[in-house]
Amino acid sequence: MSVSKNYMYNVLLIISNTIFPIITFPYVSRILMPEYLGKVYFVQGVVAYFIILSVLGAPNYGIRELSKAKSIGDWDEFKKIFSELLFMTMLSSIGALLLLLLIVNCYGKFNSEKLLFYIFGIQVLFECFHINYIFVVMENHKRRLIRSFAIRILSLGFLFYFIKDSKDYYLYALLLVVPEVLARVIDIFSVREYIVFDIRKLNFKRHINDMLVVFMYLFTIGIYGSIDTTMLGIMVNDTEVGLYSAAVKMYRMVLPVILTLGIVLSPRIIGAIKKNTKSELYKNIDIFVDYCFIVGVPATILMLYLAPEFTLLFSGKDFKGAIITMMIMAPCIGFVAFGTFIGGQILLPNNFERYILKISLAGVLINISLNYFLIPTYLRNGAAAATLITEIIISLIKINKMKKIYPDYKILTKDRVMTICVGIAVFGIVFLLGLKIKDYGKIVTLLSIPIIFGCFYFLILIVLGNKSVKNAMKLLKRR
């Protein structure tokens, strides 16, 4: 299937997953308020560590290994690899759940929200069936879209029916978990033909060393992806977690729109690396990097500019304190997208697991240190600044490593620098127009400003001859 079709299915999948919180979060935030919303996201952040532990890095490792087997057409090996990873993660999920229950019952702050931990613990148990990686390798994104959309519609109905009071935050947690669990069950049932049930034919030992390195890499990423909410909850209170989580949720709704192209291209990039065909590799890297600049620049600028309107409309007036936090985190979009792509699609397939593990460990130490010093004084904004600084440092280190592996690959091309300059110039135009448009209210502002920005932005890029935009226009005409 073509990259454009796969990408479209992934975009539609992201839209379905994004529309759900866009519809539900304004409703939930106004009912649960920052305090109870903070309780839910604090527990979810803690449990995130155990979810990573439960899958042992299988999703990322599985894409690499299954892509190799697929590229040479060895389907028996494909089934064996998938089955080995599945059975290994089933054991690790049980172990992760038992460890979570032990810690919750021993630590006082966790014990006070025992029921919330038990609810999210269900996801830990079923995370072994998180097998999206097989659909990514098989490029079967259409099926993922249909399954996700159906489950979201069902959970949406339950949300508006059951969540009526701030004390219903337990039910909200349940509604966050149940769709994920249902998706996992449906996924594993649909790929039963790839499972080898005769364990005697399987070789688990061959995966242990590489999987542990990938797991440690992902676990360290998970730490500085969740440590901010964990430290805020422990060092300050649930209200700060609620305000911070609102800002994070809004910026993370934009991020997958960029990252999904990297997921779509992943099997092709891994295949090109394995075959050592630089022309094909650079072609696919260019597709992502060009897209990252073209979409990431306006997304960052618009998030900075529209943070007040977006926050107040999306979360409500009680979340006014999240506006500055969201503005601080807006530049993370480009750095996180680029860093994630290089780590997952360039360094890992080149067997630099141990190198990116060291980078990730450095990121954890930087993030924890910054949080420790910034949170007591600046609260949620300190956590946001710590995240931004960490992401910039880690992304620059990964870019430097990529340049050493592929020294002839140029990142800052003329067209990519052009997108930054045009984005800044268009912001000046939109800022002047926005002084009048904002008088008409938040909804009009949020609808009109992105459209005006997009029209000026792409028109100028076309006039200046940006190759990526022109190629995209030609592709749309053919479609």
Number of C-alpha atoms within 10 A of each C-alpha: 9 9 15 14 14 21 19 17 21 24 20 18 23 21 17 18 17 17 14 16 18 15 12 14 20 16 19 22 23 18 18 23 21 22 17 21 26 27 23 24 22 28 22 23 21 21 23 22 22 26 26 24 23 28 29 26 22 26 19 19 24 22 26 25 19 24 25 21 17 17 17 9 11 12 14 12 16 19 17 22 23 21 22 21 24 22 19 18 25 17 14 23 26 17 16 23 23 15 12 21 16 11 12 18 13 11 10 11 12 18 15 12 15 15 14 23 22 18 20 23 23 16 27 29 24 23 25 27 22 21 22 19 20 20 16 22 24 15 19 15 23 16 14 17 19 14 15 18 17 13 15 18 13 11 16 16 10 13 18 12 9 12 19 15 12 17 12 16 22 19 17 20 21 18 18 18 18 17 19 18 19 15 21 19 15 12 20 18 10 10 12 11 9 17 17 19 13 9 12 7 10 17 13 15 8 11 17 13 10 15 20 16 20 25 24 23 23 21 24 23 21 21 24 24 18 19 23 28 28 21 19 26 22 13 15 15 17 23 20 22 30 29 27 29 25 26 28 18 14 23 22 15 16 20 18 20 22 25 22 22 23 27 24 24 21 24 24 19 26 23 21 20 18 16 13 11 12 14 10 16 19 18 12 18 22 16 15 23 22 20 19 23 22 24 17 27 21 22 21 20 19 20 23 19 17 20 24 19 21 21 24 18 15 21 25 17 12 14 22 15 19 26 22 19 24 28 23 22 25 26 21 24 25 23 20 20 23 23 20 19 25 21 25 22 24 22 19 19 24 15 12 15 23 16 17 25 21 14 20 23 19 15 23 21 15 20 24 20 12 19 27 18 13 18 21 14 10 13 19 29 25 22 29 27 21 25 24 20 16 23 26 16 16 21 23 14 14 22 16 12 19 17 13 11 13 11 10 9 15 11 15 12 10 10 19 20 13 19 23 16 13 19 27 16 14 21 20 13 13 19 14 10 13 18 9 10 17 17 10 9 10 17 12 13 19 18 10 14 20 16 12 15 21 15 12 18 20 19 13 18 20 15 9 12 13 18 14 18 18 15 11 11 13 11 11 10 8 7 7
